[in-house]
Amino acid sequence: MDVAEVYAGETVLARSLALKHDDEIWEYALGDELLRSKLSLFRDRYEHFDDLVRAAPKREIDGIQLMKLISDRGNELVDAVTGISLIVNKKLGEALGEPGVPGDAVALLDAVNSLFAHSWAFLQFEIELSATEVPARFEKLKAAPVGMVTSVIRLLDDLSFQWTTNTNALRRGSHEFDLKVRFHTPAQLDALEEEFNKIQDRPEDYFPTDQS
């Protein structure tokens, strides 16, 4: 795969590191640049959350449609949690390569891009819910996931900080690159499941029998 083509849309520094390897620890410096640049873009999107909601398609749905939406998206988010954990704990390290073996710039970019794609799934879900109107009885269910993106950003911040810290340590002569990042399922997903179960346990409170 052509590295120049793959990196065509990345920052000048990332392209230089990926193509020229003009740094003794270019793999680590490249990972640092990719994480920092993409985190900046992701955070900027989140800071413009209200604009993203205004631009999103608006719709009104009933309780059953909301539960289906949350069930479908919830499964996707569980997969995203698994994917993020796999990338942080395995894929990034594999892309760096074994000691003494050059890293893989394409695999590193793929891992970082996948990390942010999974992270985007959480933001997209919050945007979609915020742009949706639901019956008053289901407002608590709709609100349960709010804040998930904050948890994801905390993970990305921690990962980026630790990566930078370890990279700087390598420049000072360290021989260890030790990331201690643990990503747990956002608490909001547990709250969402709890609200979902309440409705399933007492459907009569949410779906009055006098309604069609």
Phi, psi and chi 1 to 4 in degrees:
 res  aa     phi    psi   chi1   chi2   chi3   chi4
   1 MET       -  136.2 -173.6  173.7  -66.9      -
   2 ASP   -74.5  115.2 -175.3   66.6      -      -
   3 VAL   -63.9  -40.7  177.0      -      -      -
   4 ALA   -59.6  -40.7      -      -      -      -
   5 GLU   -68.4  -43.2 -178.4  178.7  -12.2      -
   6 VAL   -63.4  -35.9  171.4      -      -      -
   7 TYR   -95.4    9.8  -86.9   80.9      -      -
   8 ALA   -57.8  -32.3      -      -      -      -
   9 GLY   -96.6    5.9      -      -      -      -
  10 GLU   -91.1  177.3  -56.8  -53.1  -41.1      -
  11 THR   -67.6  161.9   65.9      -      -      -
  12 VAL   -58.0  -43.5  172.4      -      -      -
  13 LEU   -64.2  -43.3  177.6   56.2      -      -
  14 ALA   -62.4  -43.2      -      -      -      -
  15 ARG   -62.3  -42.9  -69.0 -160.5  -57.8  -87.4
  16 SER   -62.7  -45.6  177.4      -      -      -
  17 LEU   -65.6  -40.9  -70.8  166.4      -      -
  18 ALA   -69.8  -34.2      -      -      -      -
  19 LEU   -93.4  -41.1  -68.2  169.2      -      -
  20 LYS   -98.0  -21.0  -60.0  177.4 -178.4  178.3
  21 HIS    53.2   39.0  -60.7  178.5      -      -
  22 ASP   -84.9   50.4   47.1   -1.1      -      -
  23 ASP  -161.8  135.1 -170.0  -48.7      -      -
  24 GLU   -59.3  -30.5  -70.7 -175.1    3.5      -
  25 ILE  -117.9   50.3   53.2  170.2      -      -
  26 TRP   -58.0  -36.1   68.5  -93.2      -      -
  27 GLU   -60.7  -43.6  -55.3   98.0  -35.5      -
  28 TYR   -72.2  -40.1  -58.9   91.5      -      -
  29 ALA   -64.5  -36.8      -      -      -      -
  30 LEU   -66.4  -46.2  176.8   56.7      -      -
  31 GLY   -59.3  -40.1      -      -      -      -
  32 ASP   -61.0  -46.8 -170.8   36.3      -      -
  33 GLU   -66.4  -41.7  172.6   64.0   10.8      -
  34 LEU   -63.4  -45.7  -69.5  174.2      -      -
  35 LEU   -63.5  -45.7  -72.8  170.6      -      -
  36 ARG   -66.8  -42.7  -71.6 -168.2  -63.2  107.7
  37 SER   -69.3  -41.6   61.3      -      -      -
  38 LYS   -75.4  -31.6  -66.6 -179.6 -175.5  -64.5
  39 LEU   -65.8  -38.3  175.7   55.3      -      -
  40 SER   -60.8  -43.0  177.6      -      -      -
  41 LEU   -66.5  -41.8  -69.9  172.6      -      -
  42 PHE   -65.2  -44.1 -173.4   76.9      -      -
  43 ARG   -64.2  -38.0 -175.9 -177.5  -75.7  108.7
  44 ASP   -62.0  -40.4 -179.6   69.9      -      -
  45 ARG   -62.2  -43.2  -72.8 -176.3  175.9 -176.4
  46 TYR   -66.8  -35.6 -171.0   50.5      -      -
  47 GLU   -67.1  -20.2  -71.3  175.6   -7.3      -
  48 HIS  -105.6   33.7  -68.0   83.7      -      -
  49 PHE   -55.0  -46.2 -178.4   82.8      -      -
  50 ASP   -61.4  -37.7  -69.3  -17.9      -      -
  51 ASP   -66.1  -38.8  -66.2  -27.0      -      -
  52 LEU   -65.9  -37.8  -65.8  172.6      -      -
  53 VAL   -66.4  -43.2  172.1      -      -      -
  54 ARG   -62.3  -31.5  -79.0 -168.9  -72.2  -90.9
  55 ALA   -83.6  -14.3      -      -      -      -
  56 ALA   -77.2  151.9      -      -      -      -
  57 PRO   -60.5  134.4  -21.1   32.6      -      -
  58 LYS   -96.4  143.8  -53.8  -62.4 -174.8  -63.8
  59 ARG  -158.3  157.4   60.6  172.3  176.6  164.0
  60 GLU  -109.9  133.4  -65.9 -176.6   13.7      -
  61 ILE  -133.8  157.8   59.9  176.1      -      -
  62 ASP   -91.1 -178.9   59.4   25.2      -      -
  63 GLY   -61.7  -41.6      -      -      -      -
  64 ILE   -64.3  -41.6  -67.8  176.9      -      -
  65 GLN   -65.4  -37.3  -68.9  170.0  -38.4      -
  66 LEU   -64.2  -44.3  175.1   63.5      -      -
  67 MET   -63.3  -37.9  -67.7  179.9   71.0      -
  68 LYS   -66.9  -42.5 -176.5  178.9 -173.8  -51.0
  69 LEU   -59.6  -47.1  169.5   64.5      -      -
  70 ILE   -67.3  -38.1  -72.7  176.0      -      -
  71 SER   -62.9  -46.6  178.1      -      -      -
  72 ASP   -64.2  -49.2  -68.1  -16.9      -      -
  73 ARG   -69.4  -34.3  -64.4  -67.2 -176.7  -86.7
  74 GLY   -60.2  -42.0      -      -      -      -
  75 ASN   -63.0  -38.7  -69.8  -27.0      -      -
  76 GLU   -65.7  -37.7  -67.3  173.1    7.2      -
  77 LEU   -71.5  -34.9  -65.0 -177.1      -      -
  78 VAL   -62.1  -41.6  169.8      -      -      -
  79 ASP   -63.5  -37.3  -70.6  -18.7      -      -
  80 ALA   -64.4  -40.3      -      -      -      -
  81 VAL   -60.3  -45.1  169.6      -      -      -
  82 THR   -61.9  -42.9  -58.6      -      -      -
  83 GLY   -64.3  -42.8      -      -      -      -
  84 ILE   -61.9  -45.4  -71.6  172.5      -      -
  85 SER   -61.3  -41.4  -63.3      -      -      -
  86 LEU   -63.5  -42.0  179.0   63.1      -      -
  87 ILE   -66.1  -48.0  -68.0  165.0      -      -
  88 VAL   -64.9  -41.6  170.3      -      -      -
  89 ASN   -90.1  -14.3  -63.5  -42.4      -      -
  90 LYS  -138.7  -56.4 -177.5  179.0  179.8 -177.0
  91 LYS   -62.3  -41.2  -64.8  -63.1 -175.6 -178.2
  92 LEU   -64.2  -42.6  -71.7  171.6      -      -
  93 GLY   -63.9  -40.0      -      -      -      -
  94 GLU   -63.3  -38.5  -70.2  178.5  -16.8      -
  95 ALA   -68.1  -31.0      -      -      -      -
  96 LEU   -68.7  -29.4  -70.3  172.9      -      -
  97 GLY    89.0  165.4      -      -      -      -
  98 GLU   -71.8  156.9  -63.8  -65.2  -30.0      -
  99 PRO   -53.5  130.6  -27.5   36.0      -      -
 100 GLY    86.2   -6.1      -      -      -      -
 101 VAL  -111.4  130.6  178.3      -      -      -
 102 PRO   -58.1  146.0  -23.8   34.4      -      -
 103 GLY   -74.3  175.0      -      -      -      -
 104 ASP  -114.4  104.3 -173.3  -30.3      -      -
 105 ALA   -62.3  -37.6      -      -      -      -
 106 VAL   -68.8  -43.9  173.3      -      -      -
 107 ALA   -65.5  -35.3      -      -      -      -
 108 LEU   -66.5  -45.2 -174.5   55.7      -      -
 109 LEU   -63.8  -40.1  177.7   58.6      -      -
 110 ASP   -61.9  -41.6 -178.9   64.6      -      -
 111 ALA   -65.3  -44.4      -      -      -      -
 112 VAL   -67.3  -41.6  173.9      -      -      -
 113 ASN   -62.2  -41.0  -80.2  -19.9      -      -
 114 SER   -64.7  -38.9  -64.9      -      -      -
 115 LEU   -58.0  -45.4  173.2   65.4      -      -
 116 PHE   -78.3  -25.5  -77.9   89.2      -      -
 117 ALA   -65.3  -43.6      -      -      -      -
 118 HIS   -64.1  -38.8  -72.3  -49.1      -      -
 119 SER   -66.0  -38.4  -59.6      -      -      -
 120 TRP   -62.1  -30.7  171.5 -107.8      -      -
 121 ALA   -58.3  -36.5      -      -      -      -
 122 PHE   -69.4  -42.4  -71.6   89.0      -      -
 123 LEU   -66.7  -42.3  178.7   53.8      -      -
 124 GLN   -62.0  -37.3 -175.5   58.9   45.2      -
 125 PHE   -65.3  -43.9 -179.3   45.2      -      -
 126 GLU   -65.0  -37.8  -74.7 -159.7   34.0      -
 127 ILE   -63.7  -46.1  -67.8  170.2      -      -
 128 GLU   -61.5  -44.3 -174.2  174.8   10.9      -
 129 LEU   -65.8  -42.2  -81.9 -177.0      -      -
 130 SER   -64.3  -27.8  -64.5      -      -      -
 131 ALA   -88.1    5.0      -      -      -      -
 132 THR  -112.3  134.8  -59.8      -      -      -
 133 GLU   -99.0  134.6  -66.9 -173.0   11.1      -
 134 VAL  -130.8  161.7  -58.5      -      -      -
 135 PRO   -58.8  150.2  -25.8   36.0      -      -
 136 ALA   -54.1  -35.8      -      -      -      -
 137 ARG   -62.4  -19.8  -68.3 -174.0  -61.2  -82.1
 138 PHE  -107.7    9.2  -65.4   91.0      -      -
 139 GLU   -63.4  -36.3  -77.3  -68.2  -16.5      -
 140 LYS   -66.1  -38.2 -165.4  169.4 -177.7  179.1
 141 LEU   -65.1  -43.5  176.7   62.8      -      -
 142 LYS   -61.3  -37.0  173.5 -175.1  169.9 -179.7
 143 ALA   -81.0  -16.8      -      -      -      -
 144 ALA   -55.6  -38.6      -      -      -      -
 145 PRO   -78.9   -9.0  -12.3   27.9      -      -
 146 VAL   -57.4  129.4  173.6      -      -      -
 147 GLY   105.9   -6.4      -      -      -      -
 148 MET   -60.1  -39.8  -74.0 -169.3  -60.6      -
 149 VAL   -63.2  -34.3 -178.8      -      -      -
 150 THR   -60.3  -40.5  -57.5      -      -      -
 151 SER   -63.7  -40.3  -62.3      -      -      -
 152 VAL   -66.1  -42.7  173.4      -      -      -
 153 ILE   -64.2  -36.4  -70.7  177.9      -      -
 154 ARG   -60.9  -41.5  -81.6 -160.6  -63.1  -92.4
 155 LEU   -61.7  -48.0  162.4   79.8      -      -
 156 LEU   -63.1  -39.7  -62.6  173.0      -      -
 157 ASP   -60.0  -46.6  -88.8  -30.8      -      -
 158 ASP   -63.8  -44.4 -173.4   28.7      -      -
 159 LEU   -60.8  -48.1  174.2   60.4      -      -
 160 SER   -62.9  -43.5 -178.7      -      -      -
 161 PHE   -62.0  -46.9  174.7   78.3      -      -
 162 GLN   -65.2  -37.1  -70.8 -165.8   39.6      -
 163 TRP   -63.5  -46.4 -164.5  -69.4      -      -
 164 THR   -61.5  -44.8  -60.9      -      -      -
 165 THR   -60.5  -45.0  -60.3      -      -      -
 166 ASN   -68.3  -37.8  -82.7  -85.7      -      -
 167 THR   -63.8  -43.9  -59.9      -      -      -
 168 ASN   -62.6  -36.6  -69.4  -22.1      -      -
 169 ALA   -65.1  -38.3      -      -      -      -
 170 LEU   -61.1  -39.3  -69.2  177.7      -      -
 171 ARG   -65.4  -26.0  -65.1 -166.9 -171.9  -76.2
 172 ARG   -90.0    3.8  -66.3 -167.4  -62.0  -91.9
 173 GLY   109.6   -0.2      -      -      -      -
 174 SER   -65.7  150.3  173.0      -      -      -
 175 HIS  -112.1   12.6  -61.6  -71.1      -      -
 176 GLU  -120.4  142.1  -65.3 -176.2    0.7      -
 177 PHE  -129.1   94.6 -169.3   83.5      -      -
 178 ASP  -117.2  102.7 -172.8   18.8      -      -
 179 LEU   -93.1  127.6  -62.3  177.3      -      -
 180 LYS  -119.5   63.3  -63.3  179.1  179.6  178.0
 181 VAL  -105.6  127.9 -178.8      -      -      -
 182 ARG  -125.0  125.0  -64.4  -68.0  179.6  -93.5
 183 PHE  -108.2  117.3 -178.2   50.3      -      -
 184 HIS  -102.9  154.3  -57.1  -73.0      -      -
 185 THR   -54.9  127.6  -58.8      -      -      -
 186 PRO   -54.7  139.5  -27.3   36.2      -      -
 187 ALA   -58.8  -28.0      -      -      -      -
 188 GLN   -63.5  -29.6  -69.8   84.5   -2.4      -
 189 LEU   -67.5  -35.4  -82.9 -179.4      -      -
 190 ASP   -67.3  -41.7  -67.4  -27.3      -      -
 191 ALA   -64.0  -37.6      -      -      -      -
 192 LEU   -63.7  -44.1 -173.0   62.3      -      -
 193 GLU   -63.5  -38.6 -178.0  178.4    8.6      -
 194 GLU   -62.8  -46.1 -178.1  178.9  -14.4      -
 195 GLU   -64.4  -39.4  -72.5  -59.6  -39.6      -
 196 PHE   -61.4  -43.4 -159.7   90.1      -      -
 197 ASN   -67.3  -34.3  -70.4  -22.0      -      -
 198 LYS   -59.0  -42.2  -75.0 -179.8 -178.3  177.7
 199 ILE   -67.9  -40.4  -63.1  172.8      -      -
 200 GLN   -68.0  -33.5  -69.9 -175.6  -44.5      -
 201 ASP   -75.9  -33.3  -69.0  -18.0      -      -
 202 ARG  -131.0   65.3  -65.8 -171.2   59.4   81.8
 203 PRO   -61.4  -26.4   22.9  -34.8      -      -
 204 GLU   -64.0  -23.5   64.7  -84.5   10.4      -
 205 ASP   -77.9  -17.4  -67.3  -17.3      -      -
 206 TYR  -115.5  -22.5  -63.8   87.4      -      -
 207 PHE  -126.8   78.1  -58.2  100.5      -      -
 208 PRO   -53.9  142.5  -25.8   35.5      -      -
 209 THR   -68.5  -16.9   55.5      -      -      -
 210 ASP   -84.1    3.1   60.7  -15.6      -      -
 211 GLN  -101.8  145.4  -70.1 -171.4   -6.5      -
 212 SER   -80.6      -   56.9      -      -      -
